[in-house]
Amino acid sequence: MIDVKNLVKEFQVENHTFRAVDDVSFHVDKGEIYGIIGLSGAGKSTVVRCINRLEEPTSGRITIDGVNITALNDKELLGERKDIGMIFQSFNLFHQKTVYENIAYPLEIMGVEKSEIKERVMELLKFIDLEEKINAYPSEMSGGQKQRVAIARAIATKPKILLSDEGTSALDPANTKQIIALLKKIVKEMGMTIIMITHQMEVAKDICDRIAVMEDGKIIEENTVENLFRAPKHKRTLSFIQTLQDEPNGDILNPEDFEGTLFRLTYKDESTKDWILNDCIKKYDVNVNVLAGKINTINESAVGYLIIEMRGEDTEILLAKKYLEEKDVNVEVM
């Protein structure tokens, strides 16, 4: 559906060239919610702005549904953009227009008949559950309501793709949940494909099928959400995940402060309710001290975490570690 190959975007900053996106490649399947997460300045927003060519790529290739977006002239690009909707952190609504007029705007630009516009707007107002706000202005609505209107406007032309650039960052937790539910509904009922740019792992874990982690313009790690949480390979990814685990930070859990060996255990969904650690203690001559733990819900599955201190003979600790790994527990020495 979406294929990004060797994407590079450079900016001229004073007397030098700044590479904001550095040889990025990824693929997104139809109907998938693909997350790109990273700290501010990682390059994630620049990537998504290159996809609809709000930013012109320096080099690389972007293909959407078989069409090479990077090779289109201005007229051809205008035609393809009707298949690409976009929502922003700041909503970008027209303050002088009503809800109806905001949603109708892209349809008016396309020259759609007024009767068809009215039918489509009413359909979308029902879809986002804001029929009573038809004549309201943005200043009369909450942040969550504004974003729902922005989403309705973005999907008014029935695009194939929806790009969300920090679409939940300005919202409180309750409104964030509503927007996540709405985006999931769009994918389920309309078959749309979504690329979600965010710095919030809490959001990414609740909605995405796969996640790419960006740092310094590069994708440093990519995986399904469950596998990313179970076995993060990069310390930046781990730092994002740890914000959701209620784990003590590294200063408190300094391995040098403990006599035993510290392990971080990650359980996948089907094993979170099993007595794996209990059986391990019975089977091997080791003592275990549980230091921290949590179960995170990821979409419809769960990933469990434990940080433990294990004491005993080195041989017994190695055997216990091997036993845990055989039970499909990811074991990381801290």
N, C-alpha and C positions, 0 to 999 in steps of 0.2 A: 504493500500500500504506500508507505513512505520509506524511501531509501536515501540516506544521506551518506555520501562517500567523500572522504578526505576534504571536508569542509574547512576552509581557512578564511578568517576575516581579520583584516589589519586596518588600523587607524593611524593617521599621521598626527602625532602629538609633539608640538613644537618642532624640535630638530631630530626626532627619532620616530621609528615605526613601532607601534604597539600591536602585538598579535593577541587579540581578544579571544579568538577561536583558533585552536591549533591542531589541524589535521583530525577532525572529529568525524567518526563514521558510526552509524547505527541504522537499524531497520525496525519499523513499526508495522505490525500486522493490522489488517482491517478489523475494526471493532475492538481494538486494544486501547487500554488507557496506559500510556507510557509516561513515566515520570522522569524529569531531569532535575536533580537536586544538587545544591551547592551553596557555598557562602556567597555573600555579595561580592561581585567582581569576578566570579568563577568563569563567566562567559555564557551562562545558561540562557539568559534573556536574548543575548546576541544571536545565539543559535536559532531560537524560535523566530526572531525577526528576519533572519535570513531565509527561513522556510517560506514565508510569504513575500519575501523580497522587500520588506520595509527597510532592510539593510541589504545592500548589494554584496554578495560574497566576493572575496578577493580571488578565490579559486575553489575548486571542488564541484561536485555535482549533486543536485537535489531532484529526485524523481518522485512524483506523486501520481499514483494510479497509472503508471506507464508514461507520464508526461514529464519531460526534462524541464523543470521550472526555470533553471538557470539559463536556458537557451532561448527563452521567450522574449519577443520584443514587447514594447509597452502595451500595444493593443491586445496582443495575445495574452499577456499577463493579466490585464484587466478582466478578460473573459474567464481565466482560470481562477481568479480570486473569489468569484462567487461560490466556489466550492471550498473556500477556506474561511471559516469564522474565527474571530479572535475576541477574547475578553482580557481586561486589564485590571490591575490592582485598584486604580483610581476610577473605575467604572466607565469614564469617558462618555457620559450621557450629555445630551444637549439640555442645558438647564432651562432654556426658554421654551422647550417643547414638552408636551404632555407625554405620559407613558405611551399612549396610543401612537402619537407622532414619532416618538423615538423608535419604537419597534417597526413602524411603517417605513421609516426613512430608507433603508437599503432596498426595499421593494419599489419605492417611488423612483429611485435612481435607475433601477432596471427597467422602468417603464411598464410595470405591472398595472393592469386595470384596477380602478378604485374598488370595484366590487370584490375582486380577488384579494386585494390588500386587506379589506375589512374582514373578510372571512379568515384569512391567515392570522391576522393580529388577534382576533377573538379566540381562535384556536390556541394560539401561544399564551394568551393571558390565562386561559383555563389550565394549560399545561403547567405554568409556573405558579398557579393558584393566586393570581393577583387581579382577578376580574374587577374587583371593587375599586382598584386604583387606576382605572382606564383614563380618567381625566385629571389625575394628580400630576404634579410637577416633581422633579427629583428632590427639590428642597423640602418636600412634604413627606419624604420617605426615609426609612432607616437604611443603614448600609447594606444589610442583607437583601432588602427589597430592591434597592438600586442595582445590586449585582444580578438579581434574578431578571430584572428588566434588561440589563446589558446582555445576559445570556440569551434571552428571547430574541433580542435584536440580532445577535451573532448567528443564530440558527434560523432566522426568518427566511433566508434564501435556500434553506435545506442543503447546507454544505456537506461535503463528505468528511471534512476534518474540522475539529475545533481546537484552537490553540489557546491555552490559558496561561497568561504570564503573571504569576503571583496573584491569581484570581481570588484567593481566600486570605491573603496577608493582611488586609485592612479590616477583617471581620473578627468579631468575638467568637468564642467556641461554639455557642448555640447557632449562630448564623453560618459558621463554617460547616457544621454538620448538615444544615439545610442545603447548602450549595453542593456539598459532596453527594448528597442523596439525589439532587437534581441532575448532576452530571452523570451519575450512574444510570438514572432513568433515561437520559438522552441516549446513552450507548445501548441500553436494553431495548428501547422502543423505536429508536430511529436508526440504529446500526451505525452511528457515527464513530469515528476514530478520534481519540483525544491525546494531545501531548500536553502534559501538565508541568509547568515550570514552578518550582517552589523551593524555599529554603526550610520548609517545615516538614520534618520526617513524620510527625504525627498525622499530617494530611496525606502524605505519600503512602503511608502504610495502610490507610483506610480506603484508598481508592485505586491505587495503581496495580497493574498486573506485573509490570517490570519497571525497574528503576535503573537509571544511569547516574552515577555520581561524578560531578565535574569539579576540577580544581585547576587553577592557572590555565584555563582555556582548553583543557584536555579531559576526556572521559577516563577516569582512573579505575572505574569498576562498573560492571553492569551485570544484573542478574534478576531472576524473579524476586518478588518481594520476600517471600518466605525464605528462599535460599540466601538472600542478602542478609536477612536478620539472623539466620542460623550460623552462617560462616562468613562474616565480613573479612575481606582480604586486605583492605587498606585501613590505616589508622584514622583517616578522615571519615570513612564510612562508619567505623566503630564509634567515633565521637558523636556522630549524628544519632546512632542507635542508642547510645548510653544516655542521651537526654530523655529517653522514654522508659528507662529501666529502673529509675530510682536507685542507681548504684552509687555507692560512695565514690568520690573522685580518686584519681591516682595518688594524690598526696596522702589521703587517709589510708588507702589500701596499698601501701608500699610493701612489696614482698619481703624486703629486708627487715621489716618490723615483726615478721612472723617466723616461728621456728619451723613450721611445715612448709609444704609447697602449695602455692595458690593456683587454683584452676578456675577458669570461667567455662561453665557448662551451658550448652544450648540444646534444648529438646525441641523436636518438631511436634506437630499437632497430635499425632496419634500416640505419642509416648509421654505427653505432659501429665497424664493421670496414672502412669505406671509407677511401681515402686522400685525403680531401677537403682537409685542410689542406696536405698535400704538393703536391697539384695546384694549390692556390691560390698557394703560394709560387713554383711554376714559371711560373704564368700572369701574375703581377703582380710588379712590382719592389718587393717588401717583404721585410724580414727579420723572422723570428719567433723569439721566445724563450719556450719553454714553462716556466711557473712552477709549475704544479700541475695534477694531473689524476686522474680516477678514473672507473671504470664502476660504477654502482649497479644491482643487480638489483632490479626492481620486479615482484612477482608472477612472471610468466613472460616478461617483457620486460626490456630494459636501457636505461638512460639514461647517456650518457657526458658527462663534464665536462672542460673544459680552461680554465685561466687562462693567457692568453698576453700577451706584450708585443709589439706590432707597430711596426716603424720603417720609415720611407720618406716619400716625398712625400705630402701630404694627399690628392691626387687618386688616387694608387695605393692608399692605405689605404682610401679610400671605395669604390673599385672592388673591392678584395679583400673588404671587408665585405659588399658587395652580392652578390658571388659566393657567399660562405658562406651567406647568407640564401636565395639561390636553390637551394642544395643542401639546404634545409630544416634548417639549423643556426640555432638561436636565438643571436643575437649581442647581448650587453649591454655597453655601455661602462661601465667601472668608474670 
